[in-house]
Amino acid sequence: MRRALDASAEVHGRTSPNPSVGCVVLDAAGEIAGVGATAAPGGPHAEVAALREAGDRAAGGTAVLTLEPCTHHGRTPPCTDALLEAGVAAVHIALRDPNPTAAGGGEQLRAAGVAVTLGTLAREVAAGPLRGWLHRQRTGRPHVTWKLAATLDGRVAAADGSSRWITGESAREGVHALRARMDAIVAGTGTVLADDPALTARRPDGSLAEHQPLRVVVGHRDVPAGAALAAADVLHVRTHDPDVVLDTLASRDVVDVMLEGGPSLAGAFVAAGRVDRVLAYLAPALLGSGNTALGDAGVGTIADIVRLHVDEVHRVGVDVLVDARPERTGAPATAHAAG
C-alpha cells in the first residue's frame, strides 16, 4: 500500500478534478507485477495503468488500491470491470469512494467472488495525496493550505519590508515542491505590490517544474504593468470574500489550493473558517518588529482563539516545519462529483 501511496504522490497536482490514486498489482506469487497512478482527466485510471503493466501476471494475483475502484462509466470505463476482466483474486483497498456516483466497487468485486479487504493504511492514505480530493467531496470546496514562513516571533518581514530570506534554502525548496503538487496558488494584491512574486514552482536548479499551478491574485487593485505577474496567465478575482474565491476556483475544477498571503488575505480566510491546513516554516530567528504572518482573523477575545491540532513537526534544514489543522472549520456543503 505504501508503494501505491508513493505512486499517487508522483501524480499529485496533475489529476484534478479526479483523485490521484495509486495501484500496485501483485502476481499470484506475491511479486510486484505492475504499478500505476491516475493520469490526467481522460487518461487511464491507476488500476488500468497497473494492470496494463502487469499483463497476464495479474490473473490470480492481488490489486492494492489507495481508493475503491469506480463502478461508473465517465471519461473512462469502470475500473471494477477492468479488475474482474484481469482475473485478480484479491483486492486491498485503503479508502471507500465517498462519491456516490462511483462508489460500490468493493461490493461488486465481492459479489463476483473476489476477496476484498478494506481499510489498509486508511489513516495514512487519507492524510496523503487524496486529502484535498476527499475534502472537496465532503464539503464541495477546494482544500486550502495556508503556507507561511516566519521568525519564531511571528514576523514575515522586517520593519523596512525586507523579507528575503527568513527561512533557509531547504525550506524554500520544500515550498516549491509543494507548489508543484497544487492546483492553484493564491496571493493578495498587497503581496503582489510589496514582493512582486512570480508564484511559480521551480526545481532546485531554478528551472520551472513540469507542473505549474494556476496563479491567482485576489483583491481589487490592479497588478502593476511591470510586475512579474503582469504578463503571465493569471486569474484575478476582484473580491475580498474567501467564499467567492473558492467558488470561482471550484468552477475551474480546482481541488488543492495553496494560500501564500499576505497577512490580510490569510486573516480573511482564517476568519471565514476556510483554512484547512497550516504549514508553518519557522526560522530560529527574531525580528521584534515588522509585518506579522496573520492579520485580523476575527478573534476579539481569547474565547474565540483559533486552535490548531498539530499533525507533524519536522526539521527542514535549519528551520522547523509545523503541519497543523484548525480544530474547527466552516460548515460542510453538498459534495461535488469528480469527472
Secondary structure, 3 states (H helix, E strand, C coil): CHHHHHHHHHCCCCCCCCCCCEEEEECCCCCEEEEEECCCCCCCCHHHHHHHHHHHHHCCCEEEEEECCCCCCCCCCCHHHHHHHHCCCEEEEEECCCCCCCCCHHHHHHHCCCEEEECCCHHHHHCCCCHHHHHHHHHCCCEEEEEEEEECCCECCCCCCCCCCCCCHHHHHHHHHHHCCCCEEEEEHHHHHHHCCCCCCECCCCCECCCCCEEEEECCCCCCCCCCCCCCCEEEECCCCHHHHHHHHHCCCCCEEEECCCHHHHHHHHHCCCCCEEEEEEECCCCCCCCECCCCCCCCCHHHCCCEEEEEEEEECCEEEEEEEECCCCCCCCCCCCC
